[in-house]
Amino acid sequence: MLTLWNLFEASLLCLNAVCVLHEERFMQKMGWGANTQNQGFEDQSSIKFQILNLVRSIRTVTRIPLIILNILTIIFKLLLG
Amino acid sequence: MNFNASRNVGAGGPRKAKRVVDVNAMGAPAPAPSFSPSAPYNTGYAQSPPPPYQQGIQLDGGQEFGTPEPAGNFGFMGGYPQSPMPAPGNIGAMLHQPIVQDMAMQYGNALAAQGREAVQRELGRFVAVSRLRYYFAVDTSYVLRKLLLILFPYRHSEWMVKYDQETPVQPRYDVNAPDLYIPSMGYVTYVLLAGFMLGLQHRFSPEQISIQASSALAYIIFEMVLYLVTLYITSTGTALKTLDLLAFSGYKYTVMIVSLLGALALGGVGYYCCLAYCSAGLSYFLVKTLRLQLLAGSPQPAEQPSYSYGYQPNPYAEQWSKPGGTKRRVYFLLFVALTQPLLCWWLTRHLVPAAALAAPVAT
């Protein structure tokens, strides 16, 4: 059953997953790099571009709060099981 | 470090005033009413630098720690009594004086007003309160007509929302306008009805109410996030606002409540019949309403501002890849219209008695 706590946990895990995608080692190897020269000429509104943009923004914005949230969740789960 | 009498002859006034502040902060006994910090005293004294031959010496004879004198520019300290600084034992007696109480009340009021302003400002940043007020401007006849419309939309002909000089008219005056009253009332009714149905099956406990409520809320949040992310990723440009989307996705609570009542009345058969009929009605209603709202946003098929100068757009690109294209909006509309009945079914199936659910399947 989907409760608020489950939703919170699932979103935390998803955000963690998005943040661990490494720019250099992984994304550029797969062709999802954000700094390539061809980007200016590609279709700026394609789905791939939007998704990668979203990933980059999420990574930049939620890096620090995610650390705090992770620590809090770990402590919470340790204490309450 | 304080007694450098030989060094500072001829030093400027402001520097001397700064040291006056330090000494005052260090040396003066704390004034008894705690809401008058030592700052007012310091700024009062900073205005009168002592005579130059005393500059090097920190502890001036001209300074008096004992008599606080209001300089008239402290508004709420105007009536401060000219009593000397009381010893800690006399604080209780002083607090009972009406003047002190008045000042305390004024200060408290000022603080409360500041706090209220701050809260409203911060809240106004996250939730557009005036925008929210629009969605709750309903009256009884609107609610009745809207509920009837959700359950039987097939005879309604005019689906366009009336506008009043660029802003949509309040829901009170137009049955087509979205509102948030019905969704919020539907949510509460759904939670209560869920508790009731669980009680009938002896599965109830007070925690169930909060579990059902938080579960439904989690589904709302998840659904909204899904819609918003879909709209963003596919770059579908619409005039549909987030609160409108919330309102339209909240109309399914009506369907859920009717289906649950059908399950109460006629068991499994009633549940499935009501669910099927009401879902069809809701999908029809959503398609008709959202078609106008989604497709009313500026299509701009010929404009492609994101391309660099001189770039020829690919003539073989299909309609799909055009930003904010019509096809995307239609697909999004169908996506919404299909997920609503699915969610209705998913959110009510665990509430209908299992035996009643199995019966129509078995026969």
Interface residues (C-beta under 8 A of the other chain):
Chain A: M1 L2 T3 L4 W5 N6 L7 G40 F41 D43 Q44 S45 S46 I47 Q50 I51 L54
Chain B: I211 S214 S215 L217 A218 Y219 I221 F222 V229 Y232 I233 T234 S235 S306 Y307 S308 Y311 N314 A317 S321 P323 H350
